[in-house]
Amino acid sequence: MEYIVEKIGMSRTVSVPAVPVTLLKVLDTKVCEVTDGVAIVSYASGKKMNKTIEGQQKKYNLSKEFNRFATTTVANAEAGDLDVAPLSEAKVLKTTFKTKGRGFQGGVKRWNFAGGRASHGHRMGRRTGSIGNAEWPGRVQPGKKMPGQYGNTNVSVKNDVVSFDAETGILVVKGSVSGPNGALGKVKVAK
């Protein structure tokens, strides 16, 4: 059973020793359609609606604030509100978020390469350096650490649940979660 959550930010517990925690807000979610345990759910994201979303709003009889759709696995057998009761008994959660996208980056930032020294008039700087082999095989091996797209990938982490307030929908998990504050992700009960 998956829930759509928004990352609020990080904090720490008041207990000694202090434990770093991440605050997640469970979004209000309506189940629109269920087929074989996979459901189309609608949730509020604070973004403007376009014509296609307005058409789906009419189809599923939703109010204006539910303006985004996703597919998740749910325990519901029919359309209606998503049940958040399993979160109150959960011990461990599997959280999936997208990491911060950093665009096309060089080897120094992407792979923590050292780069060359800054003295005596060389041009090494922050370059990758030699990447080839000798005469055989005469090509660059697949998987070579080189400059390229860095970030913007899905990362899943298991986190222990510290607390869950069903009234406000605030979920407190131990440790960190990928992505910036305000990012949307999914949470699944692992234990």
SETORLO-468975 format. One record per residue (C-alpha): residue number from 1; residue in one letter; chain; z, y, x. Coordinates in Angstrom, 1 decimal. Layout:
% residues N
<atom><num>NUM</num><residu>a</residu><chaine>A</chaine><w>Z</w><v>Y</v><u>X</u></atom>
...
This chain:
% residues 191
<atom><num>1</num><residu>m</residu><chaine>A</chaine><w>0.0</w><v>0.0</v><u>0.0</u></atom>
<atom><num>2</num><residu>e</residu><chaine>A</chaine><w>-1.1</w><v>3.3</v><u>1.6</u></atom>
<atom><num>3</num><residu>y</residu><chaine>A</chaine><w>0.1</w><v>6.8</v><u>0.9</u></atom>
<atom><num>4</num><residu>i</residu><chaine>A</chaine><w>-1.7</w><v>10.1</v><u>1.8</u></atom>
<atom><num>5</num><residu>v</residu><chaine>A</chaine><w>0.7</w><v>12.4</v><u>3.8</u></atom>
<atom><num>6</num><residu>e</residu><chaine>A</chaine><w>0.6</w><v>15.8</v><u>5.4</u></atom>
<atom><num>7</num><residu>k</residu><chaine>A</chaine><w>2.2</w><v>16.4</v><u>8.8</u></atom>
<atom><num>8</num><residu>i</residu><chaine>A</chaine><w>4.8</w><v>19.2</v><u>8.5</u></atom>
<atom><num>9</num><residu>g</residu><chaine>A</chaine><w>6.0</w><v>19.2</v><u>12.1</u></atom>
<atom><num>10</num><residu>m</residu><chaine>A</chaine><w>8.6</w><v>17.8</v><u>14.4</u></atom>
<atom><num>11</num><residu>s</residu><chaine>A</chaine><w>12.4</w><v>18.3</v><u>14.5</u></atom>
<atom><num>12</num><residu>r</residu><chaine>A</chaine><w>15.4</w><v>16.4</v><u>15.7</u></atom>
<atom><num>13</num><residu>t</residu><chaine>A</chaine><w>18.5</w><v>14.8</v><u>14.1</u></atom>
<atom><num>14</num><residu>v</residu><chaine>A</chaine><w>21.9</w><v>16.4</v><u>14.3</u></atom>
<atom><num>15</num><residu>s</residu><chaine>A</chaine><w>23.6</w><v>13.2</v><u>15.4</u></atom>
<atom><num>16</num><residu>v</residu><chaine>A</chaine><w>24.6</w><v>12.7</v><u>19.1</u></atom>
<atom><num>17</num><residu>p</residu><chaine>A</chaine><w>22.4</w><v>11.7</v><u>20.9</u></atom>
<atom><num>18</num><residu>a</residu><chaine>A</chaine><w>19.7</w><v>13.6</v><u>19.0</u></atom>
<atom><num>19</num><residu>v</residu><chaine>A</chaine><w>16.6</w><v>11.7</v><u>18.0</u></atom>
<atom><num>20</num><residu>p</residu><chaine>A</chaine><w>13.2</w><v>13.3</v><u>17.8</u></atom>
<atom><num>21</num><residu>v</residu><chaine>A</chaine><w>11.7</w><v>13.0</v><u>14.3</u></atom>
<atom><num>22</num><residu>t</residu><chaine>A</chaine><w>8.4</w><v>13.9</v><u>12.6</u></atom>
<atom><num>23</num><residu>l</residu><chaine>A</chaine><w>8.5</w><v>15.3</v><u>9.0</u></atom>
<atom><num>24</num><residu>l</residu><chaine>A</chaine><w>5.8</w><v>14.1</v><u>6.7</u></atom>
<atom><num>25</num><residu>k</residu><chaine>A</chaine><w>5.1</w><v>15.3</v><u>3.1</u></atom>
<atom><num>26</num><residu>v</residu><chaine>A</chaine><w>3.9</w><v>12.6</v><u>0.7</u></atom>
<atom><num>27</num><residu>l</residu><chaine>A</chaine><w>1.2</w><v>14.2</v><u>-1.4</u></atom>
<atom><num>28</num><residu>d</residu><chaine>A</chaine><w>1.1</w><v>13.9</v><u>-5.2</u></atom>
<atom><num>29</num><residu>t</residu><chaine>A</chaine><w>-1.6</w><v>11.3</v><u>-5.8</u></atom>
<atom><num>30</num><residu>k</residu><chaine>A</chaine><w>-3.2</w><v>10.1</v><u>-9.0</u></atom>
<atom><num>31</num><residu>v</residu><chaine>A</chaine><w>-4.9</w><v>6.7</v><u>-9.1</u></atom>
<atom><num>32</num><residu>c</residu><chaine>A</chaine><w>-8.3</w><v>7.2</v><u>-10.8</u></atom>
<atom><num>33</num><residu>e</residu><chaine>A</chaine><w>-9.9</w><v>3.7</v><u>-10.6</u></atom>
<atom><num>34</num><residu>v</residu><chaine>A</chaine><w>-8.8</w><v>0.3</v><u>-9.3</u></atom>
<atom><num>35</num><residu>t</residu><chaine>A</chaine><w>-11.1</w><v>-2.5</v><u>-8.2</u></atom>
<atom><num>36</num><residu>d</residu><chaine>A</chaine><w>-9.8</w><v>-5.6</v><u>-6.3</u></atom>
<atom><num>37</num><residu>g</residu><chaine>A</chaine><w>-6.7</w><v>-3.8</v><u>-5.0</u></atom>
<atom><num>38</num><residu>v</residu><chaine>A</chaine><w>-8.7</w><v>-0.9</v><u>-3.6</u></atom>
<atom><num>39</num><residu>a</residu><chaine>A</chaine><w>-8.4</w><v>2.4</v><u>-5.5</u></atom>
<atom><num>40</num><residu>i</residu><chaine>A</chaine><w>-10.0</w><v>5.7</v><u>-5.7</u></atom>
<atom><num>41</num><residu>v</residu><chaine>A</chaine><w>-7.2</w><v>8.2</v><u>-5.6</u></atom>
<atom><num>42</num><residu>s</residu><chaine>A</chaine><w>-7.2</w><v>12.0</v><u>-6.0</u></atom>
<atom><num>43</num><residu>y</residu><chaine>A</chaine><w>-4.8</w><v>14.4</v><u>-4.2</u></atom>
<atom><num>44</num><residu>a</residu><chaine>A</chaine><w>-4.3</w><v>18.1</v><u>-3.6</u></atom>
<atom><num>45</num><residu>s</residu><chaine>A</chaine><w>-5.5</w><v>19.5</v><u>-0.3</u></atom>
<atom><num>46</num><residu>g</residu><chaine>A</chaine><w>-5.4</w><v>23.3</v><u>-1.0</u></atom>
<atom><num>47</num><residu>k</residu><chaine>A</chaine><w>-9.2</w><v>23.6</v><u>-0.5</u></atom>
<atom><num>48</num><residu>k</residu><chaine>A</chaine><w>-11.8</w><v>25.1</v><u>-2.9</u></atom>
<atom><num>49</num><residu>m</residu><chaine>A</chaine><w>-13.6</w><v>22.8</v><u>-5.4</u></atom>
<atom><num>50</num><residu>n</residu><chaine>A</chaine><w>-17.4</w><v>22.4</v><u>-5.5</u></atom>
<atom><num>51</num><residu>k</residu><chaine>A</chaine><w>-19.6</w><v>21.1</v><u>-8.2</u></atom>
<atom><num>52</num><residu>t</residu><chaine>A</chaine><w>-19.4</w><v>17.4</v><u>-7.3</u></atom>
<atom><num>53</num><residu>i</residu><chaine>A</chaine><w>-15.6</w><v>17.5</v><u>-7.4</u></atom>
<atom><num>54</num><residu>e</residu><chaine>A</chaine><w>-15.6</w><v>19.4</v><u>-10.7</u></atom>
<atom><num>55</num><residu>g</residu><chaine>A</chaine><w>-17.7</w><v>16.5</v><u>-12.2</u></atom>
<atom><num>56</num><residu>q</residu><chaine>A</chaine><w>-15.2</w><v>14.0</v><u>-10.9</u></atom>
<atom><num>57</num><residu>q</residu><chaine>A</chaine><w>-12.3</w><v>16.0</v><u>-12.3</u></atom>
<atom><num>58</num><residu>k</residu><chaine>A</chaine><w>-13.9</w><v>15.7</v><u>-15.8</u></atom>
<atom><num>59</num><residu>k</residu><chaine>A</chaine><w>-14.7</w><v>12.0</v><u>-15.4</u></atom>
<atom><num>60</num><residu>y</residu><chaine>A</chaine><w>-11.0</w><v>11.1</v><u>-14.5</u></atom>
<atom><num>61</num><residu>n</residu><chaine>A</chaine><w>-9.4</w><v>13.8</v><u>-16.7</u></atom>
<atom><num>62</num><residu>l</residu><chaine>A</chaine><w>-7.6</w><v>15.5</v><u>-13.8</u></atom>
<atom><num>63</num><residu>s</residu><chaine>A</chaine><w>-6.1</w><v>18.9</v><u>-13.5</u></atom>
<atom><num>64</num><residu>k</residu><chaine>A</chaine><w>-7.4</w><v>21.6</v><u>-11.2</u></atom>
<atom><num>65</num><residu>e</residu><chaine>A</chaine><w>-5.0</w><v>21.0</v><u>-8.3</u></atom>
<atom><num>66</num><residu>f</residu><chaine>A</chaine><w>-6.2</w><v>17.4</v><u>-7.6</u></atom>
<atom><num>67</num><residu>n</residu><chaine>A</chaine><w>-9.3</w><v>18.4</v><u>-5.7</u></atom>
<atom><num>68</num><residu>r</residu><chaine>A</chaine><w>-9.9</w><v>15.7</v><u>-3.0</u></atom>
<atom><num>69</num><residu>f</residu><chaine>A</chaine><w>-10.7</w><v>12.0</v><u>-3.3</u></atom>
<atom><num>70</num><residu>a</residu><chaine>A</chaine><w>-10.1</w><v>9.0</v><u>-1.0</u></atom>
<atom><num>71</num><residu>t</residu><chaine>A</chaine><w>-10.0</w><v>5.2</v><u>-1.1</u></atom>
<atom><num>72</num><residu>t</residu><chaine>A</chaine><w>-6.8</w><v>3.4</v><u>-0.4</u></atom>
<atom><num>73</num><residu>t</residu><chaine>A</chaine><w>-5.1</w><v>0.1</v><u>-1.1</u></atom>
<atom><num>74</num><residu>v</residu><chaine>A</chaine><w>-2.5</w><v>0.3</v><u>-3.9</u></atom>
<atom><num>75</num><residu>a</residu><chaine>A</chaine><w>-0.2</w><v>-1.9</v><u>-5.9</u></atom>
<atom><num>76</num><residu>n</residu><chaine>A</chaine><w>-1.2</w><v>-0.3</v><u>-9.1</u></atom>
<atom><num>77</num><residu>a</residu><chaine>A</chaine><w>-3.2</w><v>-2.3</v><u>-11.5</u></atom>
<atom><num>78</num><residu>e</residu><chaine>A</chaine><w>-4.5</w><v>0.6</v><u>-13.6</u></atom>
<atom><num>79</num><residu>a</residu><chaine>A</chaine><w>-5.0</w><v>4.4</v><u>-13.4</u></atom>
<atom><num>80</num><residu>g</residu><chaine>A</chaine><w>-2.0</w><v>6.7</v><u>-13.3</u></atom>
<atom><num>81</num><residu>d</residu><chaine>A</chaine><w>0.6</w><v>8.1</v><u>-10.9</u></atom>
<atom><num>82</num><residu>l</residu><chaine>A</chaine><w>1.1</w><v>6.4</v><u>-7.5</u></atom>
<atom><num>83</num><residu>d</residu><chaine>A</chaine><w>4.4</w><v>4.6</v><u>-7.2</u></atom>
<atom><num>84</num><residu>v</residu><chaine>A</chaine><w>6.5</w><v>5.9</v><u>-4.2</u></atom>
<atom><num>85</num><residu>a</residu><chaine>A</chaine><w>9.5</w><v>3.6</v><u>-4.8</u></atom>
<atom><num>86</num><residu>p</residu><chaine>A</chaine><w>8.5</w><v>1.2</v><u>-1.9</u></atom>
<atom><num>87</num><residu>l</residu><chaine>A</chaine><w>9.0</w><v>4.1</v><u>0.6</u></atom>
<atom><num>88</num><residu>s</residu><chaine>A</chaine><w>12.7</w><v>4.4</v><u>-0.2</u></atom>
<atom><num>89</num><residu>e</residu><chaine>A</chaine><w>13.3</w><v>0.7</v><u>0.9</u></atom>
<atom><num>90</num><residu>a</residu><chaine>A</chaine><w>10.9</w><v>0.8</v><u>3.9</u></atom>
<atom><num>91</num><residu>k</residu><chaine>A</chaine><w>12.2</w><v>0.3</v><u>7.4</u></atom>
<atom><num>92</num><residu>v</residu><chaine>A</chaine><w>9.0</w><v>0.6</v><u>9.5</u></atom>
<atom><num>93</num><residu>l</residu><chaine>A</chaine><w>5.8</w><v>2.5</v><u>8.7</u></atom>
<atom><num>94</num><residu>k</residu><chaine>A</chaine><w>2.3</w><v>2.4</v><u>10.2</u></atom>
<atom><num>95</num><residu>t</residu><chaine>A</chaine><w>1.0</w><v>6.0</v><u>10.4</u></atom>
<atom><num>96</num><residu>t</residu><chaine>A</chaine><w>-2.7</w><v>6.7</v><u>10.9</u></atom>
<atom><num>97</num><residu>f</residu><chaine>A</chaine><w>-3.8</w><v>10.3</v><u>11.8</u></atom>
<atom><num>98</num><residu>k</residu><chaine>A</chaine><w>-6.7</w><v>11.8</v><u>13.6</u></atom>
<atom><num>99</num><residu>t</residu><chaine>A</chaine><w>-5.9</w><v>13.3</v><u>17.1</u></atom>
<atom><num>100</num><residu>k</residu><chaine>A</chaine><w>-6.7</w><v>16.9</v><u>17.9</u></atom>
<atom><num>101</num><residu>g</residu><chaine>A</chaine><w>-10.4</w><v>17.3</v><u>18.7</u></atom>
<atom><num>102</num><residu>r</residu><chaine>A</chaine><w>-11.0</w><v>18.9</v><u>22.1</u></atom>
<atom><num>103</num><residu>g</residu><chaine>A</chaine><w>-14.8</w><v>18.7</v><u>22.2</u></atom>
<atom><num>104</num><residu>f</residu><chaine>A</chaine><w>-16.8</w><v>17.9</v><u>25.3</u></atom>
<atom><num>105</num><residu>q</residu><chaine>A</chaine><w>-14.4</w><v>17.8</v><u>28.3</u></atom>
<atom><num>106</num><residu>g</residu><chaine>A</chaine><w>-14.7</w><v>17.2</v><u>32.0</u></atom>
<atom><num>107</num><residu>g</residu><chaine>A</chaine><w>-13.1</w><v>14.3</v><u>33.9</u></atom>
<atom><num>108</num><residu>v</residu><chaine>A</chaine><w>-10.1</w><v>16.3</v><u>35.1</u></atom>
<atom><num>109</num><residu>k</residu><chaine>A</chaine><w>-8.9</w><v>17.1</v><u>31.5</u></atom>
<atom><num>110</num><residu>r</residu><chaine>A</chaine><w>-10.1</w><v>13.9</v><u>29.9</u></atom>
<atom><num>111</num><residu>w</residu><chaine>A</chaine><w>-9.0</w><v>11.3</v><u>32.5</u></atom>
<atom><num>112</num><residu>n</residu><chaine>A</chaine><w>-6.5</w><v>13.3</v><u>34.6</u></atom>
<atom><num>113</num><residu>f</residu><chaine>A</chaine><w>-8.7</w><v>13.2</v><u>37.7</u></atom>
<atom><num>114</num><residu>a</residu><chaine>A</chaine><w>-7.4</w><v>15.3</v><u>40.6</u></atom>
<atom><num>115</num><residu>g</residu><chaine>A</chaine><w>-10.5</w><v>17.2</v><u>41.5</u></atom>
<atom><num>116</num><residu>g</residu><chaine>A</chaine><w>-11.2</w><v>18.5</v><u>45.0</u></atom>
<atom><num>117</num><residu>r</residu><chaine>A</chaine><w>-9.2</w><v>20.9</v><u>47.2</u></atom>
<atom><num>118</num><residu>a</residu><chaine>A</chaine><w>-9.8</w><v>24.6</v><u>46.8</u></atom>
<atom><num>119</num><residu>s</residu><chaine>A</chaine><w>-10.2</w><v>25.6</v><u>50.4</u></atom>
<atom><num>120</num><residu>h</residu><chaine>A</chaine><w>-12.8</w><v>25.6</v><u>53.2</u></atom>
<atom><num>121</num><residu>g</residu><chaine>A</chaine><w>-15.9</w><v>26.5</v><u>51.1</u></atom>
<atom><num>122</num><residu>h</residu><chaine>A</chaine><w>-16.7</w><v>23.2</v><u>49.4</u></atom>
<atom><num>123</num><residu>r</residu><chaine>A</chaine><w>-18.2</w><v>22.9</v><u>45.9</u></atom>
<atom><num>124</num><residu>m</residu><chaine>A</chaine><w>-16.1</w><v>19.9</v><u>44.7</u></atom>
<atom><num>125</num><residu>g</residu><chaine>A</chaine><w>-13.7</w><v>21.9</v><u>42.4</u></atom>
<atom><num>126</num><residu>r</residu><chaine>A</chaine><w>-13.1</w><v>20.0</v><u>39.2</u></atom>
<atom><num>127</num><residu>r</residu><chaine>A</chaine><w>-16.2</w><v>17.8</v><u>39.4</u></atom>
<atom><num>128</num><residu>t</residu><chaine>A</chaine><w>-16.2</w><v>14.0</v><u>38.9</u></atom>
<atom><num>129</num><residu>g</residu><chaine>A</chaine><w>-17.7</w><v>13.1</v><u>42.3</u></atom>
<atom><num>130</num><residu>s</residu><chaine>A</chaine><w>-19.7</w><v>10.1</v><u>43.2</u></atom>
<atom><num>131</num><residu>i</residu><chaine>A</chaine><w>-20.2</w><v>7.6</v><u>40.3</u></atom>
<atom><num>132</num><residu>g</residu><chaine>A</chaine><w>-22.8</w><v>5.2</v><u>41.6</u></atom>
<atom><num>133</num><residu>n</residu><chaine>A</chaine><w>-22.7</w><v>1.8</v><u>43.3</u></atom>
<atom><num>134</num><residu>a</residu><chaine>A</chaine><w>-24.5</w><v>0.6</v><u>46.4</u></atom>
<atom><num>135</num><residu>e</residu><chaine>A</chaine><w>-28.0</w><v>-0.9</v><u>46.3</u></atom>
<atom><num>136</num><residu>w</residu><chaine>A</chaine><w>-26.8</w><v>-3.6</v><u>43.8</u></atom>
<atom><num>137</num><residu>p</residu><chaine>A</chaine><w>-26.5</w><v>-3.3</v><u>40.8</u></atom>
<atom><num>138</num><residu>g</residu><chaine>A</chaine><w>-28.1</w><v>0.2</v><u>41.3</u></atom>
<atom><num>139</num><residu>r</residu><chaine>A</chaine><w>-26.8</w><v>1.6</v><u>38.0</u></atom>
<atom><num>140</num><residu>v</residu><chaine>A</chaine><w>-23.6</w><v>3.1</v><u>36.5</u></atom>
<atom><num>141</num><residu>q</residu><chaine>A</chaine><w>-21.4</w><v>0.4</v><u>35.0</u></atom>
<atom><num>142</num><residu>p</residu><chaine>A</chaine><w>-20.6</w><v>0.6</v><u>31.3</u></atom>
<atom><num>143</num><residu>g</residu><chaine>A</chaine><w>-17.2</w><v>2.1</v><u>30.5</u></atom>
<atom><num>144</num><residu>k</residu><chaine>A</chaine><w>-17.2</w><v>4.4</v><u>33.6</u></atom>
<atom><num>145</num><residu>k</residu><chaine>A</chaine><w>-14.7</w><v>7.3</v><u>33.2</u></atom>
<atom><num>146</num><residu>m</residu><chaine>A</chaine><w>-16.9</w><v>10.3</v><u>32.9</u></atom>
<atom><num>147</num><residu>p</residu><chaine>A</chaine><w>-17.0</w><v>13.6</v><u>31.0</u></atom>
<atom><num>148</num><residu>g</residu><chaine>A</chaine><w>-17.6</w><v>13.4</v><u>27.3</u></atom>
<atom><num>149</num><residu>q</residu><chaine>A</chaine><w>-16.1</w><v>13.8</v><u>23.8</u></atom>
<atom><num>150</num><residu>y</residu><chaine>A</chaine><w>-12.3</w><v>13.9</v><u>23.9</u></atom>
<atom><num>151</num><residu>g</residu><chaine>A</chaine><w>-10.0</w><v>13.6</v><u>20.9</u></atom>
<atom><num>152</num><residu>n</residu><chaine>A</chaine><w>-10.9</w><v>13.5</v><u>17.2</u></atom>
<atom><num>153</num><residu>t</residu><chaine>A</chaine><w>-10.2</w><v>9.7</v><u>17.0</u></atom>
<atom><num>154</num><residu>n</residu><chaine>A</chaine><w>-8.0</w><v>7.7</v><u>14.6</u></atom>
<atom><num>155</num><residu>v</residu><chaine>A</chaine><w>-4.7</w><v>6.7</v><u>16.1</u></atom>
<atom><num>156</num><residu>s</residu><chaine>A</chaine><w>-2.2</w><v>4.3</v><u>14.4</u></atom>
<atom><num>157</num><residu>v</residu><chaine>A</chaine><w>1.5</w><v>4.2</v><u>15.5</u></atom>
<atom><num>158</num><residu>k</residu><chaine>A</chaine><w>4.5</w><v>2.2</v><u>14.1</u></atom>
<atom><num>159</num><residu>n</residu><chaine>A</chaine><w>7.5</w><v>4.5</v><u>13.4</u></atom>
<atom><num>160</num><residu>d</residu><chaine>A</chaine><w>11.0</w><v>3.7</v><u>12.1</u></atom>
<atom><num>161</num><residu>v</residu><chaine>A</chaine><w>12.0</w><v>5.4</v><u>8.9</u></atom>
<atom><num>162</num><residu>v</residu><chaine>A</chaine><w>15.0</w><v>7.8</v><u>9.3</u></atom>
<atom><num>163</num><residu>s</residu><chaine>A</chaine><w>15.1</w><v>9.0</v><u>5.6</u></atom>
<atom><num>164</num><residu>f</residu><chaine>A</chaine><w>13.0</w><v>9.5</v><u>2.5</u></atom>
<atom><num>165</num><residu>d</residu><chaine>A</chaine><w>13.7</w><v>12.1</v><u>-0.2</u></atom>
<atom><num>166</num><residu>a</residu><chaine>A</chaine><w>11.9</w><v>11.0</v><u>-3.3</u></atom>
<atom><num>167</num><residu>e</residu><chaine>A</chaine><w>12.5</w><v>14.3</v><u>-5.1</u></atom>
<atom><num>168</num><residu>t</residu><chaine>A</chaine><w>10.8</w><v>16.5</v><u>-2.5</u></atom>
<atom><num>169</num><residu>g</residu><chaine>A</chaine><w>8.5</w><v>13.8</v><u>-1.1</u></atom>
<atom><num>170</num><residu>i</residu><chaine>A</chaine><w>9.7</w><v>14.5</v><u>2.5</u></atom>
<atom><num>171</num><residu>l</residu><chaine>A</chaine><w>9.5</w><v>11.4</v><u>4.8</u></atom>
<atom><num>172</num><residu>v</residu><chaine>A</chaine><w>11.3</w><v>11.6</v><u>8.1</u></atom>
<atom><num>173</num><residu>v</residu><chaine>A</chaine><w>10.1</w><v>9.1</v><u>10.8</u></atom>
<atom><num>174</num><residu>k</residu><chaine>A</chaine><w>11.4</w><v>8.5</v><u>14.3</u></atom>
<atom><num>175</num><residu>g</residu><chaine>A</chaine><w>9.1</w><v>9.7</v><u>17.1</u></atom>
<atom><num>176</num><residu>s</residu><chaine>A</chaine><w>5.8</w><v>11.5</v><u>17.2</u></atom>
<atom><num>177</num><residu>v</residu><chaine>A</chaine><w>2.6</w><v>11.2</v><u>15.2</u></atom>
<atom><num>178</num><residu>s</residu><chaine>A</chaine><w>-0.9</w><v>12.3</v><u>16.3</u></atom>
<atom><num>179</num><residu>g</residu><chaine>A</chaine><w>-2.6</w><v>15.4</v><u>15.0</u></atom>
<atom><num>180</num><residu>p</residu><chaine>A</chaine><w>-1.8</w><v>19.0</v><u>14.5</u></atom>
<atom><num>181</num><residu>n</residu><chaine>A</chaine><w>0.7</w><v>20.4</v><u>11.9</u></atom>
<atom><num>182</num><residu>g</residu><chaine>A</chaine><w>-1.0</w><v>20.4</v><u>8.5</u></atom>
<atom><num>183</num><residu>a</residu><chaine>A</chaine><w>-3.1</w><v>17.4</v><u>9.3</u></atom>
<atom><num>184</num><residu>l</residu><chaine>A</chaine><w>-3.7</w><v>14.8</v><u>6.6</u></atom>
<atom><num>185</num><residu>g</residu><chaine>A</chaine><w>-3.2</w><v>11.1</v><u>7.3</u></atom>
<atom><num>186</num><residu>k</residu><chaine>A</chaine><w>-2.2</w><v>7.7</v><u>5.8</u></atom>
<atom><num>187</num><residu>v</residu><chaine>A</chaine><w>1.1</w><v>5.9</v><u>5.8</u></atom>
<atom><num>188</num><residu>k</residu><chaine>A</chaine><w>1.4</w><v>2.1</v><u>5.2</u></atom>
<atom><num>189</num><residu>v</residu><chaine>A</chaine><w>4.7</w><v>0.2</v><u>4.8</u></atom>
<atom><num>190</num><residu>a</residu><chaine>A</chaine><w>5.0</w><v>-2.3</v><u>7.7</u></atom>
<atom><num>191</num><residu>k</residu><chaine>A</chaine><w>8.5</w><v>-3.6</v><u>7.0</u></atom>
